[in-house]
């Protein structure tokens, strides 16, 4: 198990899975909230569309933050090597 943690292939695979899961889950949460608002206030399909857009934006923001954290971690590791 410890050997897989240091393997770049598995590390890249886990990053890709995390990015995909975060994007899909944020979009689905936004769509769910939009669907509920549409159902409650009979505004079909406007709140659903807005929810999908807001959820997608939140997913992209999460991915951006994740990539920034990974770049920071990588630069810190590079500085330790030098």
N, C-alpha and C positions, 0 to 999 in steps of 0.2 A: 504494500500500500504506500509506503514512504517513497518508493522509487517512482511511482506514478506522479506524485506531487511535484517532483523536480523535472519531469519529462516535458519539454516544450510542446509536444503534440497534445498531450492531455490538458495542459494549461490553456492552450489556445482553444481547444474544444470546450473547456468549461467557460471561457470568456464568451465564445460564440453562443453557447446555450443560454448564458445569463442575459446577454443582450437580446436574444430572441424572446425569451420568456418575459423580460421586462417590457418590451415593446408590445407584445400581444396582450399581456395582462393589463397594462395601462389603457390600451385601446378598448378592451372589453369592459373594464370598469367604467370608463367614460360613456360607452354605448349603453351600458346597463342603467346608469344614472339618467341619461337622456331618454331612454325608453320609459323609465318610471315617470319622469316629468311629463312626457307625452301622454302616458296613460292617465295620469292624475289630472292634468289640465286640458286634455283633448287638443293638443297642439301638433298632432302628427304631421309631418316627420321632422319638424324644425328642431326640437330639443335633441332628438336622436342624432341628427347631423352635427349639431353643435357639440354634443357629448363625444362623438367620435373624433371630431377635430381637436377638442380640448384634451381628450385622452391620448391622442397621437402626439400632440405637442408635449404632454407630460412624459410620454415614453421617450421622445427624442431628448428631452431635458435630462432624464435619468441616464440615458446612454452617454450624453455629453459629459455629465458629472463622472460617470464611471471611467470614461476614457481619460479625463483629466487626472483622476486619481491614479490610474495605471501609469500615465506618463510621469507623474511626480514620483511614484514608487520606483520606476525604472531609472530615472535620473539620480535618485538617491543611491540606488544600487551601483550605478556607474561611478558615482563619486567615491563610494567606499572601496571600489576596486583600484582606484588610482592612488 
